[in-house]
Amino acid sequence: MTSSVVFTPEAEEQLVDLYRYIAAAGSPEAAARYTDSIVTFCEELAAFPYQGRARDDIRPGFDSSATGDEWSSHSPLPRTLC
């Protein structure tokens, strides 16, 4: 079964806000690189939904992964939310 990544409206809004913050404080190019890397990481979850560390102590079926200095949290379900 092929999984897909679906960004919640809140996640999309946070990416836009992050892009704007970095673009204003640094440069649009840096902002694009950083936010694109987050999107790419999340999209890779479709191919490897069980990557990361199981965090059943937080919630059954919950995983977390490091992306550079940041952490992402996800549930490896057929429709992965990031």
mmJSON file of the N, C-alpha and C atoms, coordinates in Angstrom:
{"data_MODEL":{"atom_site":{
"group_PDB":["ATOM","ATOM","ATOM","ATOM","ATOM","ATOM","ATOM","ATOM","ATOM","ATOM","ATOM","ATOM","ATOM","ATOM","ATOM","ATOM","ATOM","ATOM","ATOM","ATOM","ATOM","ATOM","ATOM","ATOM","ATOM","ATOM","ATOM","ATOM","ATOM","ATOM","ATOM","ATOM","ATOM","ATOM","ATOM","ATOM","ATOM","ATOM","ATOM","ATOM","ATOM","ATOM","ATOM","ATOM","ATOM","ATOM","ATOM","ATOM","ATOM","ATOM","ATOM","ATOM","ATOM","ATOM","ATOM","ATOM","ATOM","ATOM","ATOM","ATOM","ATOM","ATOM","ATOM","ATOM","ATOM","ATOM","ATOM","ATOM","ATOM","ATOM","ATOM","ATOM","ATOM","ATOM","ATOM","ATOM","ATOM","ATOM","ATOM","ATOM","ATOM","ATOM","ATOM","ATOM","ATOM","ATOM","ATOM","ATOM","ATOM","ATOM","ATOM","ATOM","ATOM","ATOM","ATOM","ATOM","ATOM","ATOM","ATOM","ATOM","ATOM","ATOM","ATOM","ATOM","ATOM","ATOM","ATOM","ATOM","ATOM","ATOM","ATOM","ATOM","ATOM","ATOM","ATOM","ATOM","ATOM","ATOM","ATOM","ATOM","ATOM","ATOM","ATOM","ATOM","ATOM","ATOM","ATOM","ATOM","ATOM","ATOM","ATOM","ATOM","ATOM","ATOM","ATOM","ATOM","ATOM","ATOM","ATOM","ATOM","ATOM","ATOM","ATOM","ATOM","ATOM","ATOM","ATOM","ATOM","ATOM","ATOM","ATOM","ATOM","ATOM","ATOM","ATOM","ATOM","ATOM","ATOM","ATOM","ATOM","ATOM","ATOM","ATOM","ATOM","ATOM","ATOM","ATOM","ATOM","ATOM","ATOM","ATOM","ATOM","ATOM","ATOM","ATOM","ATOM","ATOM","ATOM","ATOM","ATOM","ATOM","ATOM","ATOM","ATOM","ATOM","ATOM","ATOM","ATOM","ATOM","ATOM","ATOM","ATOM","ATOM","ATOM","ATOM","ATOM","ATOM","ATOM","ATOM","ATOM","ATOM","ATOM","ATOM","ATOM","ATOM","ATOM","ATOM","ATOM","ATOM","ATOM","ATOM","ATOM","ATOM","ATOM","ATOM","ATOM","ATOM","ATOM","ATOM","ATOM","ATOM","ATOM","ATOM","ATOM","ATOM","ATOM","ATOM","ATOM","ATOM","ATOM","ATOM","ATOM","ATOM","ATOM","ATOM","ATOM","ATOM","ATOM","ATOM","ATOM","ATOM","ATOM","ATOM","ATOM","ATOM","ATOM"],
"id":[1,2,3,4,5,6,7,8,9,10,11,12,13,14,15,16,17,18,19,20,21,22,23,24,25,26,27,28,29,30,31,32,33,34,35,36,37,38,39,40,41,42,43,44,45,46,47,48,49,50,51,52,53,54,55,56,57,58,59,60,61,62,63,64,65,66,67,68,69,70,71,72,73,74,75,76,77,78,79,80,81,82,83,84,85,86,87,88,89,90,91,92,93,94,95,96,97,98,99,100,101,102,103,104,105,106,107,108,109,110,111,112,113,114,115,116,117,118,119,120,121,122,123,124,125,126,127,128,129,130,131,132,133,134,135,136,137,138,139,140,141,142,143,144,145,146,147,148,149,150,151,152,153,154,155,156,157,158,159,160,161,162,163,164,165,166,167,168,169,170,171,172,173,174,175,176,177,178,179,180,181,182,183,184,185,186,187,188,189,190,191,192,193,194,195,196,197,198,199,200,201,202,203,204,205,206,207,208,209,210,211,212,213,214,215,216,217,218,219,220,221,222,223,224,225,226,227,228,229,230,231,232,233,234,235,236,237,238,239,240,241,242,243,244,245,246],
"type_symbol":["N","C","C","N","C","C","N","C","C","N","C","C","N","C","C","N","C","C","N","C","C","N","C","C","N","C","C","N","C","C","N","C","C","N","C","C","N","C","C","N","C","C","N","C","C","N","C","C","N","C","C","N","C","C","N","C","C","N","C","C","N","C","C","N","C","C","N","C","C","N","C","C","N","C","C","N","C","C","N","C","C","N","C","C","N","C","C","N","C","C","N","C","C","N","C","C","N","C","C","N","C","C","N","C","C","N","C","C","N","C","C","N","C","C","N","C","C","N","C","C","N","C","C","N","C","C","N","C","C","N","C","C","N","C","C","N","C","C","N","C","C","N","C","C","N","C","C","N","C","C","N","C","C","N","C","C","N","C","C","N","C","C","N","C","C","N","C","C","N","C","C","N","C","C","N","C","C","N","C","C","N","C","C","N","C","C","N","C","C","N","C","C","N","C","C","N","C","C","N","C","C","N","C","C","N","C","C","N","C","C","N","C","C","N","C","C","N","C","C","N","C","C","N","C","C","N","C","C","N","C","C","N","C","C","N","C","C","N","C","C","N","C","C","N","C","C"],
"label_atom_id":["N","CA","C","N","CA","C","N","CA","C","N","CA","C","N","CA","C","N","CA","C","N","CA","C","N","CA","C","N","CA","C","N","CA","C","N","CA","C","N","CA","C","N","CA","C","N","CA","C","N","CA","C","N","CA","C","N","CA","C","N","CA","C","N","CA","C","N","CA","C","N","CA","C","N","CA","C","N","CA","C","N","CA","C","N","CA","C","N","CA","C","N","CA","C","N","CA","C","N","CA","C","N","CA","C","N","CA","C","N","CA","C","N","CA","C","N","CA","C","N","CA","C","N","CA","C","N","CA","C","N","CA","C","N","CA","C","N","CA","C","N","CA","C","N","CA","C","N","CA","C","N","CA","C","N","CA","C","N","CA","C","N","CA","C","N","CA","C","N","CA","C","N","CA","C","N","CA","C","N","CA","C","N","CA","C","N","CA","C","N","CA","C","N","CA","C","N","CA","C","N","CA","C","N","CA","C","N","CA","C","N","CA","C","N","CA","C","N","CA","C","N","CA","C","N","CA","C","N","CA","C","N","CA","C","N","CA","C","N","CA","C","N","CA","C","N","CA","C","N","CA","C","N","CA","C","N","CA","C","N","CA","C","N","CA","C","N","CA","C","N","CA","C","N","CA","C","N","CA","C","N","CA","C","N","CA","C"],
"label_alt_id":[null,null,null,null,null,null,null,null,null,null,null,null,null,null,null,null,null,null,null,null,null,null,null,null,null,null,null,null,null,null,null,null,null,null,null,null,null,null,null,null,null,null,null,null,null,null,null,null,null,null,null,null,null,null,null,null,null,null,null,null,null,null,null,null,null,null,null,null,null,null,null,null,null,null,null,null,null,null,null,null,null,null,null,null,null,null,null,null,null,null,null,null,null,null,null,null,null,null,null,null,null,null,null,null,null,null,null,null,null,null,null,null,null,null,null,null,null,null,null,null,null,null,null,null,null,null,null,null,null,null,null,null,null,null,null,null,null,null,null,null,null,null,null,null,null,null,null,null,null,null,null,null,null,null,null,null,null,null,null,null,null,null,null,null,null,null,null,null,null,null,null,null,null,null,null,null,null,null,null,null,null,null,null,null,null,null,null,null,null,null,null,null,null,null,null,null,null,null,null,null,null,null,null,null,null,null,null,null,null,null,null,null,null,null,null,null,null,null,null,null,null,null,null,null,null,null,null,null,null,null,null,null,null,null,null,null,null,null,null,null,null,null,null,null,null,null],
"label_comp_id":["MET","MET","MET","THR","THR","THR","SER","SER","SER","SER","SER","SER","VAL","VAL","VAL","VAL","VAL","VAL","PHE","PHE","PHE","THR","THR","THR","PRO","PRO","PRO","GLU","GLU","GLU","ALA","ALA","ALA","GLU","GLU","GLU","GLU","GLU","GLU","GLN","GLN","GLN","LEU","LEU","LEU","VAL","VAL","VAL","ASP","ASP","ASP","LEU","LEU","LEU","TYR","TYR","TYR","ARG","ARG","ARG","TYR","TYR","TYR","ILE","ILE","ILE","ALA","ALA","ALA","ALA","ALA","ALA","ALA","ALA","ALA","GLY","GLY","GLY","SER","SER","SER","PRO","PRO","PRO","GLU","GLU","GLU","ALA","ALA","ALA","ALA","ALA","ALA","ALA","ALA","ALA","ARG","ARG","ARG","TYR","TYR","TYR","THR","THR","THR","ASP","ASP","ASP","SER","SER","SER","ILE","ILE","ILE","VAL","VAL","VAL","THR","THR","THR","PHE","PHE","PHE","CYS","CYS","CYS","GLU","GLU","GLU","GLU","GLU","GLU","LEU","LEU","LEU","ALA","ALA","ALA","ALA","ALA","ALA","PHE","PHE","PHE","PRO","PRO","PRO","TYR","TYR","TYR","GLN","GLN","GLN","GLY","GLY","GLY","ARG","ARG","ARG","ALA","ALA","ALA","ARG","ARG","ARG","ASP","ASP","ASP","ASP","ASP","ASP","ILE","ILE","ILE","ARG","ARG","ARG","PRO","PRO","PRO","GLY","GLY","GLY","PHE","PHE","PHE","ASP","ASP","ASP","SER","SER","SER","SER","SER","SER","ALA","ALA","ALA","THR","THR","THR","GLY","GLY","GLY","ASP","ASP","ASP","GLU","GLU","GLU","TRP","TRP","TRP","SER","SER","SER","SER","SER","SER","HIS","HIS","HIS","SER","SER","SER","PRO","PRO","PRO","LEU","LEU","LEU","PRO","PRO","PRO","ARG","ARG","ARG","THR","THR","THR","LEU","LEU","LEU","CYS","CYS","CYS"],
"label_asym_id":["A","A","A","A","A","A","A","A","A","A","A","A","A","A","A","A","A","A","A","A","A","A","A","A","A","A","A","A","A","A","A","A","A","A","A","A","A","A","A","A","A","A","A","A","A","A","A","A","A","A","A","A","A","A","A","A","A","A","A","A","A","A","A","A","A","A","A","A","A","A","A","A","A","A","A","A","A","A","A","A","A","A","A","A","A","A","A","A","A","A","A","A","A","A","A","A","A","A","A","A","A","A","A","A","A","A","A","A","A","A","A","A","A","A","A","A","A","A","A","A","A","A","A","A","A","A","A","A","A","A","A","A","A","A","A","A","A","A","A","A","A","A","A","A","A","A","A","A","A","A","A","A","A","A","A","A","A","A","A","A","A","A","A","A","A","A","A","A","A","A","A","A","A","A","A","A","A","A","A","A","A","A","A","A","A","A","A","A","A","A","A","A","A","A","A","A","A","A","A","A","A","A","A","A","A","A","A","A","A","A","A","A","A","A","A","A","A","A","A","A","A","A","A","A","A","A","A","A","A","A","A","A","A","A","A","A","A","A","A","A","A","A","A","A","A","A"],
"label_entity_id":["1","1","1","1","1","1","1","1","1","1","1","1","1","1","1","1","1","1","1","1","1","1","1","1","1","1","1","1","1","1","1","1","1","1","1","1","1","1","1","1","1","1","1","1","1","1","1","1","1","1","1","1","1","1","1","1","1","1","1","1","1","1","1","1","1","1","1","1","1","1","1","1","1","1","1","1","1","1","1","1","1","1","1","1","1","1","1","1","1","1","1","1","1","1","1","1","1","1","1","1","1","1","1","1","1","1","1","1","1","1","1","1","1","1","1","1","1","1","1","1","1","1","1","1","1","1","1","1","1","1","1","1","1","1","1","1","1","1","1","1","1","1","1","1","1","1","1","1","1","1","1","1","1","1","1","1","1","1","1","1","1","1","1","1","1","1","1","1","1","1","1","1","1","1","1","1","1","1","1","1","1","1","1","1","1","1","1","1","1","1","1","1","1","1","1","1","1","1","1","1","1","1","1","1","1","1","1","1","1","1","1","1","1","1","1","1","1","1","1","1","1","1","1","1","1","1","1","1","1","1","1","1","1","1","1","1","1","1","1","1","1","1","1","1","1","1"],
"label_seq_id":[1,1,1,2,2,2,3,3,3,4,4,4,5,5,5,6,6,6,7,7,7,8,8,8,9,9,9,10,10,10,11,11,11,12,12,12,13,13,13,14,14,14,15,15,15,16,16,16,17,17,17,18,18,18,19,19,19,20,20,20,21,21,21,22,22,22,23,23,23,24,24,24,25,25,25,26,26,26,27,27,27,28,28,28,29,29,29,30,30,30,31,31,31,32,32,32,33,33,33,34,34,34,35,35,35,36,36,36,37,37,37,38,38,38,39,39,39,40,40,40,41,41,41,42,42,42,43,43,43,44,44,44,45,45,45,46,46,46,47,47,47,48,48,48,49,49,49,50,50,50,51,51,51,52,52,52,53,53,53,54,54,54,55,55,55,56,56,56,57,57,57,58,58,58,59,59,59,60,60,60,61,61,61,62,62,62,63,63,63,64,64,64,65,65,65,66,66,66,67,67,67,68,68,68,69,69,69,70,70,70,71,71,71,72,72,72,73,73,73,74,74,74,75,75,75,76,76,76,77,77,77,78,78,78,79,79,79,80,80,80,81,81,81,82,82,82],
"pdbx_PDB_ins_code":[null,null,null,null,null,null,null,null,null,null,null,null,null,null,null,null,null,null,null,null,null,null,null,null,null,null,null,null,null,null,null,null,null,null,null,null,null,null,null,null,null,null,null,null,null,null,null,null,null,null,null,null,null,null,null,null,null,null,null,null,null,null,null,null,null,null,null,null,null,null,null,null,null,null,null,null,null,null,null,null,null,null,null,null,null,null,null,null,null,null,null,null,null,null,null,null,null,null,null,null,null,null,null,null,null,null,null,null,null,null,null,null,null,null,null,null,null,null,null,null,null,null,null,null,null,null,null,null,null,null,null,null,null,null,null,null,null,null,null,null,null,null,null,null,null,null,null,null,null,null,null,null,null,null,null,null,null,null,null,null,null,null,null,null,null,null,null,null,null,null,null,null,null,null,null,null,null,null,null,null,null,null,null,null,null,null,null,null,null,null,null,null,null,null,null,null,null,null,null,null,null,null,null,null,null,null,null,null,null,null,null,null,null,null,null,null,null,null,null,null,null,null,null,null,null,null,null,null,null,null,null,null,null,null,null,null,null,null,null,null,null,null,null,null,null,null],
"Cartn_x":[0.844,0.0,0.893,0.558,1.305,0.679,1.508,1.046,1.251,0.568,0.776,0.863,1.458,1.604,0.564,-0.17,-1.18,-0.822,-0.581,-0.273,-1.586,-1.695,-2.875,-2.828,-3.967,-3.945,-3.024,-2.987,-2.117,-0.645,-0.291,1.096,1.478,0.585,0.857,1.035,0.191,0.296,1.612,2.022,3.286,4.471,4.422,5.494,5.577,4.427,4.406,4.954,4.508,4.994,6.504,6.984,8.416,9.192,8.68,9.319,9.419,8.322,8.311,9.287,9.343,10.251,11.707,12.064,13.449,13.796,12.852,13.096,13.334,12.576,12.739,14.027,14.371,15.551,16.837,16.715,17.901,17.755,17.279,17.086,15.998,15.324,14.31,14.907,16.145,16.785,16.977,17.443,17.624,16.278,15.273,13.934,13.401,13.597,13.123,13.868,15.181,15.955,15.473,15.278,14.898,13.502,12.528,11.163,11.036,11.76,11.747,12.311,13.329,13.901,12.901,12.09,11.056,10.01,9.568,8.565,9.122,10.361,10.982,11.041,11.454,11.503,10.133,9.127,7.769,7.302,7.623,7.219,7.922,9.131,9.839,9.161,8.335,7.596,6.637,6.205,5.332,6.055,7.331,8.121,8.608,8.902,9.441,8.649,7.379,6.528,6.955,7.785,8.194,9.591,10.123,11.423,11.242,12.291,12.217,12.14,11.976,11.95,10.512,10.121,8.786,8.664,7.581,7.329,5.975,5.814,4.564,4.321,5.381,5.212,4.392,4.38,3.572,2.17,2.126,0.856,1.157,0.374,0.621,0.67,1.711,1.855,2.486,3.02,3.583,5.089,5.658,7.095,7.643,8.948,9.609,10.927,11.351,12.585,13.302,14.627,15.426,15.661,15.56,15.916,16.843,18.118,19.071,18.91,18.631,18.43,16.97,16.094,14.657,14.151,12.994,12.335,10.995,10.621,9.277,8.604,7.32,6.53,5.455,5.204,4.226,3.698,2.56,1.998,2.094,2.758,2.905,1.614,0.713,-0.568,-0.63,-1.602,-1.697,-1.73,-2.344,-2.338,-1.553,-0.31,0.567,0.35,0.103,-0.009,1.306,1.734,3.009,2.79],
"Cartn_y":[-1.175,0.0,1.243,2.196,3.439,4.453,5.026,6.062,7.426,8.396,9.764,10.666,11.798,12.775,13.858,14.145,15.197,16.209,17.434,18.495,19.084,19.203,19.847,21.334,22.005,23.46,24.177,23.699,24.313,24.131,22.952,22.709,23.599,23.734,24.602,26.043,26.489,27.859,28.059,27.063,27.166,27.218,26.46,26.512,27.888,28.461,29.8,30.826,30.737,31.665,31.522,30.28,30.032,30.607,30.384,30.933,32.463,33.098,34.575,35.078,34.386,34.803,34.711,33.578,33.388,34.335,34.528,35.438,36.861,37.298,38.655,38.79,37.749,37.822,37.49,36.722,36.287,36.574,35.562,35.741,34.791,35.172,34.285,32.943,32.952,31.708,30.761,31.294,30.473,29.956,30.813,30.415,29.282,29.388,28.344,27.033,27.099,25.879,25.186,25.971,25.393,24.784,25.539,25.013,23.877,23.955,22.851,21.58,21.709,20.518,19.871,20.678,20.136,19.39,20.001,19.365,18.063,18.088,16.886,15.774,16.116,15.115,14.5,15.334,14.827,13.955,14.351,13.561,12.211,12.138,10.865,9.887,10.396,9.513,8.611,9.04,8.198,6.931,7.04,5.882,5.063,5.738,5.07,5.507,5.096,5.602,5.172,4.148,3.685,4.149,5.139,5.678,6.482,6.58,7.347,6.433,7.057,6.356,6.218,5.007,4.791,5.545,6.273,7.042,6.669,5.365,4.898,5.494,6.041,6.706,7.985,8.573,9.769,9.365,8.469,7.972,6.704,5.65,4.431,4.715,4.195,4.383,5.705,6.447,7.771,7.638,8.285,8.263,9.679,9.812,11.106,10.879,11.886,11.815,13.142,13.087,14.306,14.718,16.009,16.584,17.753,17.483,18.525,18.837,20.076,20.483,20.436,20.012,20.009,18.578,18.449,17.157,17.2,16.11,15.998,14.838,14.919,13.869,13.444,12.144,11.639,10.29,9.945,8.624,7.878,6.721,5.986,5.282,6.038,5.544,5.602,4.941,5.027,6.471,7.369,8.789,9.5,9.805,10.396,11.895,12.386,13.832,14.324,15.441,15.994,17.38],
"Cartn_z":[0.0,0.0,0.0,-0.829,-0.899,0.05,0.878,1.8,1.166,1.691,1.246,2.471,2.27,3.345,3.134,4.185,4.14,5.218,4.801,5.757,6.269,7.565,8.138,7.797,7.824,7.596,8.588,9.825,10.827,10.465,9.965,9.57,8.392,7.429,6.28,6.731,7.648,8.165,8.91,9.678,10.401,9.441,8.35,7.355,6.706,6.384,5.787,6.782,8.034,9.059,9.259,9.266,9.42,8.242,7.034,5.837,5.954,6.295,6.386,7.442,8.586,9.653,9.196,8.614,8.183,7.038,6.113,4.989,5.478,6.476,7.008,7.821,8.586,9.446,8.702,7.631,6.893,5.42,4.694,3.258,2.761,1.67,1.087,0.657,0.195,-0.226,0.954,2.076,3.279,3.778,3.733,4.164,3.297,1.992,1.074,1.319,1.498,1.761,3.026,4.075,5.359,5.314,4.825,4.79,3.779,2.663,1.697,2.32,3.163,3.803,4.759,5.405,6.288,5.476,4.38,3.517,2.939,2.478,1.917,2.957,4.166,5.229,5.456,5.544,5.768,4.612,3.387,2.227,2.194,2.729,2.796,3.744,4.637,5.533,4.757,3.575,2.76,2.33,2.01,1.592,2.788,3.897,5.085,6.322,6.427,7.515,8.913,9.027,10.353,10.743,10.017,10.417,11.689,12.426,13.662,14.867,15.988,17.278,17.749,18.102,18.659,19.982,20.125,21.353,21.933,22.218,22.803,24.179,24.8,26.087,25.955,24.749,24.496,24.049,23.058,22.531,21.736,21.887,21.121,19.619,18.956,17.519,17.113,18.08,17.825,17.651,16.627,16.368,16.358,16.609,16.458,15.738,14.995,14.212,14.272,14.206,14.18,12.739,12.484,11.187,11.481,11.47,11.852,13.322,13.646,15.033,15.445,14.555,14.809,14.962,15.572,15.719,15.026,14.393,13.851,14.547,14.672,15.302,14.333,14.28,13.341,13.787,13.253,13.467,12.151,12.122,10.865,10.481,9.905,9.458,7.931,7.312,5.85,5.34,6.065,5.712,6.799,6.53,7.532,7.602,8.795,9.007,9.531,9.022,9.446,9.976],
"occupancy":[1.0,1.0,1.0,1.0,1.0,1.0,1.0,1.0,1.0,1.0,1.0,1.0,1.0,1.0,1.0,1.0,1.0,1.0,1.0,1.0,1.0,1.0,1.0,1.0,1.0,1.0,1.0,1.0,1.0,1.0,1.0,1.0,1.0,1.0,1.0,1.0,1.0,1.0,1.0,1.0,1.0,1.0,1.0,1.0,1.0,1.0,1.0,1.0,1.0,1.0,1.0,1.0,1.0,1.0,1.0,1.0,1.0,1.0,1.0,1.0,1.0,1.0,1.0,1.0,1.0,1.0,1.0,1.0,1.0,1.0,1.0,1.0,1.0,1.0,1.0,1.0,1.0,1.0,1.0,1.0,1.0,1.0,1.0,1.0,1.0,1.0,1.0,1.0,1.0,1.0,1.0,1.0,1.0,1.0,1.0,1.0,1.0,1.0,1.0,1.0,1.0,1.0,1.0,1.0,1.0,1.0,1.0,1.0,1.0,1.0,1.0,1.0,1.0,1.0,1.0,1.0,1.0,1.0,1.0,1.0,1.0,1.0,1.0,1.0,1.0,1.0,1.0,1.0,1.0,1.0,1.0,1.0,1.0,1.0,1.0,1.0,1.0,1.0,1.0,1.0,1.0,1.0,1.0,1.0,1.0,1.0,1.0,1.0,1.0,1.0,1.0,1.0,1.0,1.0,1.0,1.0,1.0,1.0,1.0,1.0,1.0,1.0,1.0,1.0,1.0,1.0,1.0,1.0,1.0,1.0,1.0,1.0,1.0,1.0,1.0,1.0,1.0,1.0,1.0,1.0,1.0,1.0,1.0,1.0,1.0,1.0,1.0,1.0,1.0,1.0,1.0,1.0,1.0,1.0,1.0,1.0,1.0,1.0,1.0,1.0,1.0,1.0,1.0,1.0,1.0,1.0,1.0,1.0,1.0,1.0,1.0,1.0,1.0,1.0,1.0,1.0,1.0,1.0,1.0,1.0,1.0,1.0,1.0,1.0,1.0,1.0,1.0,1.0,1.0,1.0,1.0,1.0,1.0,1.0,1.0,1.0,1.0,1.0,1.0,1.0,1.0,1.0,1.0,1.0,1.0,1.0],
"B_iso_or_equiv":[0.0,0.0,0.0,0.0,0.0,0.0,0.0,0.0,0.0,0.0,0.0,0.0,0.0,0.0,0.0,0.0,0.0,0.0,0.0,0.0,0.0,0.0,0.0,0.0,0.0,0.0,0.0,0.0,0.0,0.0,0.0,0.0,0.0,0.0,0.0,0.0,0.0,0.0,0.0,0.0,0.0,0.0,0.0,0.0,0.0,0.0,0.0,0.0,0.0,0.0,0.0,0.0,0.0,0.0,0.0,0.0,0.0,0.0,0.0,0.0,0.0,0.0,0.0,0.0,0.0,0.0,0.0,0.0,0.0,0.0,0.0,0.0,0.0,0.0,0.0,0.0,0.0,0.0,0.0,0.0,0.0,0.0,0.0,0.0,0.0,0.0,0.0,0.0,0.0,0.0,0.0,0.0,0.0,0.0,0.0,0.0,0.0,0.0,0.0,0.0,0.0,0.0,0.0,0.0,0.0,0.0,0.0,0.0,0.0,0.0,0.0,0.0,0.0,0.0,0.0,0.0,0.0,0.0,0.0,0.0,0.0,0.0,0.0,0.0,0.0,0.0,0.0,0.0,0.0,0.0,0.0,0.0,0.0,0.0,0.0,0.0,0.0,0.0,0.0,0.0,0.0,0.0,0.0,0.0,0.0,0.0,0.0,0.0,0.0,0.0,0.0,0.0,0.0,0.0,0.0,0.0,0.0,0.0,0.0,0.0,0.0,0.0,0.0,0.0,0.0,0.0,0.0,0.0,0.0,0.0,0.0,0.0,0.0,0.0,0.0,0.0,0.0,0.0,0.0,0.0,0.0,0.0,0.0,0.0,0.0,0.0,0.0,0.0,0.0,0.0,0.0,0.0,0.0,0.0,0.0,0.0,0.0,0.0,0.0,0.0,0.0,0.0,0.0,0.0,0.0,0.0,0.0,0.0,0.0,0.0,0.0,0.0,0.0,0.0,0.0,0.0,0.0,0.0,0.0,0.0,0.0,0.0,0.0,0.0,0.0,0.0,0.0,0.0,0.0,0.0,0.0,0.0,0.0,0.0,0.0,0.0,0.0,0.0,0.0,0.0,0.0,0.0,0.0,0.0,0.0,0.0],
"pdbx_formal_charge":[null,null,null,null,null,null,null,null,null,null,null,null,null,null,null,null,null,null,null,null,null,null,null,null,null,null,null,null,null,null,null,null,null,null,null,null,null,null,null,null,null,null,null,null,null,null,null,null,null,null,null,null,null,null,null,null,null,null,null,null,null,null,null,null,null,null,null,null,null,null,null,null,null,null,null,null,null,null,null,null,null,null,null,null,null,null,null,null,null,null,null,null,null,null,null,null,null,null,null,null,null,null,null,null,null,null,null,null,null,null,null,null,null,null,null,null,null,null,null,null,null,null,null,null,null,null,null,null,null,null,null,null,null,null,null,null,null,null,null,null,null,null,null,null,null,null,null,null,null,null,null,null,null,null,null,null,null,null,null,null,null,null,null,null,null,null,null,null,null,null,null,null,null,null,null,null,null,null,null,null,null,null,null,null,null,null,null,null,null,null,null,null,null,null,null,null,null,null,null,null,null,null,null,null,null,null,null,null,null,null,null,null,null,null,null,null,null,null,null,null,null,null,null,null,null,null,null,null,null,null,null,null,null,null,null,null,null,null,null,null,null,null,null,null,null,null],
"auth_seq_id":[1,1,1,2,2,2,3,3,3,4,4,4,5,5,5,6,6,6,7,7,7,8,8,8,9,9,9,10,10,10,11,11,11,12,12,12,13,13,13,14,14,14,15,15,15,16,16,16,17,17,17,18,18,18,19,19,19,20,20,20,21,21,21,22,22,22,23,23,23,24,24,24,25,25,25,26,26,26,27,27,27,28,28,28,29,29,29,30,30,30,31,31,31,32,32,32,33,33,33,34,34,34,35,35,35,36,36,36,37,37,37,38,38,38,39,39,39,40,40,40,41,41,41,42,42,42,43,43,43,44,44,44,45,45,45,46,46,46,47,47,47,48,48,48,49,49,49,50,50,50,51,51,51,52,52,52,53,53,53,54,54,54,55,55,55,56,56,56,57,57,57,58,58,58,59,59,59,60,60,60,61,61,61,62,62,62,63,63,63,64,64,64,65,65,65,66,66,66,67,67,67,68,68,68,69,69,69,70,70,70,71,71,71,72,72,72,73,73,73,74,74,74,75,75,75,76,76,76,77,77,77,78,78,78,79,79,79,80,80,80,81,81,81,82,82,82],
"auth_comp_id":["MET","MET","MET","THR","THR","THR","SER","SER","SER","SER","SER","SER","VAL","VAL","VAL","VAL","VAL","VAL","PHE","PHE","PHE","THR","THR","THR","PRO","PRO","PRO","GLU","GLU","GLU","ALA","ALA","ALA","GLU","GLU","GLU","GLU","GLU","GLU","GLN","GLN","GLN","LEU","LEU","LEU","VAL","VAL","VAL","ASP","ASP","ASP","LEU","LEU","LEU","TYR","TYR","TYR","ARG","ARG","ARG","TYR","TYR","TYR","ILE","ILE","ILE","ALA","ALA","ALA","ALA","ALA","ALA","ALA","ALA","ALA","GLY","GLY","GLY","SER","SER","SER","PRO","PRO","PRO","GLU","GLU","GLU","ALA","ALA","ALA","ALA","ALA","ALA","ALA","ALA","ALA","ARG","ARG","ARG","TYR","TYR","TYR","THR","THR","THR","ASP","ASP","ASP","SER","SER","SER","ILE","ILE","ILE","VAL","VAL","VAL","THR","THR","THR","PHE","PHE","PHE","CYS","CYS","CYS","GLU","GLU","GLU","GLU","GLU","GLU","LEU","LEU","LEU","ALA","ALA","ALA","ALA","ALA","ALA","PHE","PHE","PHE","PRO","PRO","PRO","TYR","TYR","TYR","GLN","GLN","GLN","GLY","GLY","GLY","ARG","ARG","ARG","ALA","ALA","ALA","ARG","ARG","ARG","ASP","ASP","ASP","ASP","ASP","ASP","ILE","ILE","ILE","ARG","ARG","ARG","PRO","PRO","PRO","GLY","GLY","GLY","PHE","PHE","PHE","ASP","ASP","ASP","SER","SER","SER","SER","SER","SER","ALA","ALA","ALA","THR","THR","THR","GLY","GLY","GLY","ASP","ASP","ASP","GLU","GLU","GLU","TRP","TRP","TRP","SER","SER","SER","SER","SER","SER","HIS","HIS","HIS","SER","SER","SER","PRO","PRO","PRO","LEU","LEU","LEU","PRO","PRO","PRO","ARG","ARG","ARG","THR","THR","THR","LEU","LEU","LEU","CYS","CYS","CYS"],
"auth_asym_id":["A","A","A","A","A","A","A","A","A","A","A","A","A","A","A","A","A","A","A","A","A","A","A","A","A","A","A","A","A","A","A","A","A","A","A","A","A","A","A","A","A","A","A","A","A","A","A","A","A","A","A","A","A","A","A","A","A","A","A","A","A","A","A","A","A","A","A","A","A","A","A","A","A","A","A","A","A","A","A","A","A","A","A","A","A","A","A","A","A","A","A","A","A","A","A","A","A","A","A","A","A","A","A","A","A","A","A","A","A","A","A","A","A","A","A","A","A","A","A","A","A","A","A","A","A","A","A","A","A","A","A","A","A","A","A","A","A","A","A","A","A","A","A","A","A","A","A","A","A","A","A","A","A","A","A","A","A","A","A","A","A","A","A","A","A","A","A","A","A","A","A","A","A","A","A","A","A","A","A","A","A","A","A","A","A","A","A","A","A","A","A","A","A","A","A","A","A","A","A","A","A","A","A","A","A","A","A","A","A","A","A","A","A","A","A","A","A","A","A","A","A","A","A","A","A","A","A","A","A","A","A","A","A","A","A","A","A","A","A","A","A","A","A","A","A","A"],
"auth_atom_id":["N","CA","C","N","CA","C","N","CA","C","N","CA","C","N","CA","C","N","CA","C","N","CA","C","N","CA","C","N","CA","C","N","CA","C","N","CA","C","N","CA","C","N","CA","C","N","CA","C","N","CA","C","N","CA","C","N","CA","C","N","CA","C","N","CA","C","N","CA","C","N","CA","C","N","CA","C","N","CA","C","N","CA","C","N","CA","C","N","CA","C","N","CA","C","N","CA","C","N","CA","C","N","CA","C","N","CA","C","N","CA","C","N","CA","C","N","CA","C","N","CA","C","N","CA","C","N","CA","C","N","CA","C","N","CA","C","N","CA","C","N","CA","C","N","CA","C","N","CA","C","N","CA","C","N","CA","C","N","CA","C","N","CA","C","N","CA","C","N","CA","C","N","CA","C","N","CA","C","N","CA","C","N","CA","C","N","CA","C","N","CA","C","N","CA","C","N","CA","C","N","CA","C","N","CA","C","N","CA","C","N","CA","C","N","CA","C","N","CA","C","N","CA","C","N","CA","C","N","CA","C","N","CA","C","N","CA","C","N","CA","C","N","CA","C","N","CA","C","N","CA","C","N","CA","C","N","CA","C","N","CA","C","N","CA","C","N","CA","C","N","CA","C","N","CA","C","N","CA","C","N","CA","C","N","CA","C"],
"pdbx_PDB_model_num":[1,1,1,1,1,1,1,1,1,1,1,1,1,1,1,1,1,1,1,1,1,1,1,1,1,1,1,1,1,1,1,1,1,1,1,1,1,1,1,1,1,1,1,1,1,1,1,1,1,1,1,1,1,1,1,1,1,1,1,1,1,1,1,1,1,1,1,1,1,1,1,1,1,1,1,1,1,1,1,1,1,1,1,1,1,1,1,1,1,1,1,1,1,1,1,1,1,1,1,1,1,1,1,1,1,1,1,1,1,1,1,1,1,1,1,1,1,1,1,1,1,1,1,1,1,1,1,1,1,1,1,1,1,1,1,1,1,1,1,1,1,1,1,1,1,1,1,1,1,1,1,1,1,1,1,1,1,1,1,1,1,1,1,1,1,1,1,1,1,1,1,1,1,1,1,1,1,1,1,1,1,1,1,1,1,1,1,1,1,1,1,1,1,1,1,1,1,1,1,1,1,1,1,1,1,1,1,1,1,1,1,1,1,1,1,1,1,1,1,1,1,1,1,1,1,1,1,1,1,1,1,1,1,1,1,1,1,1,1,1,1,1,1,1,1,1]
}}}
